[in-house]
């Protein structure tokens, strides 16, 4: 059961989406709040990707 939950594919996709969202937040010119949290979102996505890359396929 846990092997099914902790498969690499969906979690890598979510981590990559978080990184892309952080980059979008960094580049948008409209909201200072989004810009302020962009580095945190990119960092969380990167750390998530590093952790998830050790999950079984």
PEJO-V988580 format. One record per pair of residues at least 6 apart in sequence whose ideal C-beta (glycine too) atoms are under 6 Angstrom apart, sorted by the first residue. I is the first residue (numbers start at 1). J is the second residue. D is the distance in Angstrom with one decimal. If there is no record, write none. Layout:
[[I:J:D] [I:J:D]]
This chain:
[[6:55:5.1] [8:55:4.4] [8:57:5.1] [11:52:4.2] [12:52:5.4] [15:45:5.2] [15:48:4.1] [15:49:3.9] [15:52:5.5] [18:45:3.3] [19:42:5.8] [19:45:3.7] [21:41:5.9] [22:38:5.1] [22:41:3.6] [22:42:3.4] [22:45:5.9] [25:34:4.4] [25:38:3.7] [26:38:3.9]]
